[in-house]
Amino acid sequence: MPEVDLPREFTVRESGHRIHNPFTGEKLALLGRAVRLRPGTTVLDLACGSGEMLCTWAREHGVAGTGVDISTAFLTGARERAAELGVTGQVRFVHGDASGYVADEPVDVAACLGATWIGGGAAGTAALLERSLRPGGLLLVGEPFWRRDPPDQATVEGCHASAKEDFHDLPGLVGLFGGLGFDVVEMVLADEDSWDRYAAAQWLTVRTWLDANPDDELAPAMRTELDGAPLRHVRYVRPYLGWGVFALKRR
């Protein structure tokens, strides 16, 4: 049976990324400080990508934990990063479908930053994460929201949604978490610059890859993507779509 993995276009597009969401390293560090991590804190990171959160938090705060992701390429990068930062004894990375993963032992912090499709949305992902959380522990959920009301379907689709209802506005998202029985105890939000670092960095990565792989079977699709991505970002994503990580505790 073939090994489950991300489609190649994802790993091509984000091969230059350590963080696979619209956070910079500074934002990720701020989040770690904001939730007051302490040495020995145990962390589960579902859809961990290249493991930057676990690796840097292990170095800076002394946490230990597990990351789970479907991408073999990203996990290779995660293990290399752990070795680079000297934290291989504190973190481990598991290849698999994060949507069905529950920790063997309850953890202090359970996180999913920007991949809430693993639980069918923010509510389902919070429920999935809570299955791995110790009583009184902390959930971290990264999720998009509308910064401005999208005026038409073109804007909705330009923000990678199929319907306006796919995302809440910020008050609606905070209200959703409250309605699920959580206190929102912290949040760190992306800004336009961090969106740029996530999106715009992909354009150079894709162009560099196209220059090196003009005859690859994926090249026509990546060329089409690059033709439209910069304008779509500045016209739709940058002004209309927000993103943030919300720290939740069960009431």
N, C-alpha and C positions, 0 to 999 in steps of 0.2 A: 504494500500500500504506500503511495507516495507521501512524503513528509509534508505536513501542512506548512504554508508559508505565505507571506505577503506577495501580491502581484509585483512583478519586477519594476513597474513604473513608480511604485512608492519608494523602493529602495534607491532607484536612480535619482529621483527628484530630491530626496532628503539624505543622500549619501554624505553630504558635507555638514550635516546637522549633528550636534550632540543633544539638542533639546528639540523634540518633535512636536512642539506646540508654540504659540506666540509668547513665550517667556524668554527673556535673556538670562544669562548667568546671574546677573545682578538681581533680577526679579526672583529667581529660584533661591538665591541666598537670602533675600528678604523674607521669603515665605518660611524658610527654615528658622530664621530668627523670630518671626512673628508668632509661630506656633510653639515657641519656647522648648525646643528639643533639648533633651538631656542625654548624657552618656548612658548607654545601655538601652535606650528606647528601641523597641522592635518595630519594624516597618514592613508592610506588604505593599508593593507597587504593581498594580495590574495594568497591562499594556505599557510596560516600562520603557519601551523603545531602547535607546542606547545607554540607559542606566545612569544618566547624569545626576538625577536627583539622589538616588541611593548612594552613588559613589562620592559625590561632594558632601552630602550630609554625613556620611560615615567618616570622612576626613575632618570636617569642620565641627561636628557635634558628637561624634562617637557613637552614632546609631549603628544598628545591625539589622539586616533584613534580606528580603527576597524580592526579586523582580521577575515578572512573567510576561513574555511577549511571543507573538506568533512569527516574528521575523528573525530568521537565523542570521542575516547580515547585521541587523541592529544588535543582537545579543553578542555576536563576535566583538563588535565595537564596545559593548558594555564590559565584557571581560577584560579587554585590553585597557579600558579606562580604569577599571578597578586595580589592575596591576600597576598602571602608571602612577596612581595616587597612593599606592601602598595599602589598599584596603581589602585585598582578596580574602583575608580571614574574617571579614565582617559582613560581606555581601555574597549572595549567590544568585545566579540567573537561570531561569527555567524556561525551556522552549515549550510552548503549548498555547492552547486557546484560553485566554484569560477569562472568557465568559463563563467557564465552568470551574474556575479555580477557587478553592477554599483552603486556607492555611491549616496545616496539621495542628498547630498550637495557636491560640488567640494572640493577636498582636496589639501593640499600643496605638499604632497609627496604620490605617488602611486607606490607600490612595488610588485614584484613577484620574490622571490629569489629561483630559482632552480626548478620551476614547469611550465616552459613555454609551456608544452603540453596543458595547459588550453586555450591557444590561438592558438594552432597549430604551435608553434615555436616562436622564439624571435620576429619576425616582428608582428605576430598576437597578441602576448601578449602585446607588446608596444602599439598597437592600442587599445586593450581592456583597458589597464590601463589609457590611455589618455582620455577615456570617463569619468573618474572620477576626472580628474585633472583640477585644476583652471588654467586660462591663466598664463603662466610664471612659473608654478609649475615644480616639479622635478619627473622624473621617475627613478626607480631603478629596473634593470633587472639582475637577476642572471642566468648565462648560461654557459654550458660546451664549451670547444674549444680544438682543437688538439694542444698539446704542441710540438709534433713531428709527422711527417707524418706516419700514420700507414702502415706497409709494406705489410699486407695481411688481408684477411677477418677474420682470427682467432683473430687478434688484434682488428679489428673493433667490432666484437661481444663480445670480452672480455671487451670492454669498454661500453657495454650495448647499442650499436648502431646496426642497421641493414645494413647500408651502410656508407661509408666514408663521403658521402655528407650530412649525418645527422648533422654533426658539421662543423663549419668553423675553420680555424686556427685563431690565435689572430688578425693578421692584417685584415683577411677577416671579422671577427665579428665586429671589430671597423668600417671597411668600410661599412658593412651592415647598421649599425646605422646611419652613415653619409648619406648613400643613401636614407634612410627613412626621411631625413630632420631634424635630431637631431645633436646637438653638444654633443660629449662625454666630460663631464666636470669633471669627476672623475672616478676612478676605484680602487677597492681593490681585489686582486687576492688571491685565495687559494694557498698553497704551499704543498709540499709532506707531511709535518708533519700534516697539518690540514686535508689533505685527509686521513691520517692514523687515526686520531682521529674520523673521520666520519665512515670509513670502519671497522677498526680493532675493535673498541668498539662494533660493532654489533656481532662479533664472540663470545665474552664472553657472551653477552646477549643471543644469540641463544643457546649456550651450556648450560647456566644456565637454560634456559627454557626447553630444552630437558631433562635435568636431573630431572626436577620437573614434566614433563608432557610426560613420555615415551609412554603412550598409547593414546595420543591425535591423532585425525585423521590427523592433520597437521604435526605430528612428522616425518614421512618418508620424506616429501618434505623439511622440515627444516634441517634434517640430510644430505640430498643430497646437499643442499645449503652450509652447513658448510664444507662439504668435499672438495668443490672446491673453495670457496670464498677467502681464504688467498692467494693461489697461483695465482688465477686470478688477484687479486689486485696488487701483487708485480710484476707480469709479464706484465700486460697490463695497468691497470688504473693508477697506480702510475707513470710510466715513460711517458705515452702517453697522458693522459687526463688532461687538465687544467680546471679551473673553476674560475669564478669571478663575481663580481657585478659591473655593469656599470651604472653610473649616467648620465642621458640624459635630455637635455632641447631642446624644439622645437626652431628652428631657426626663 
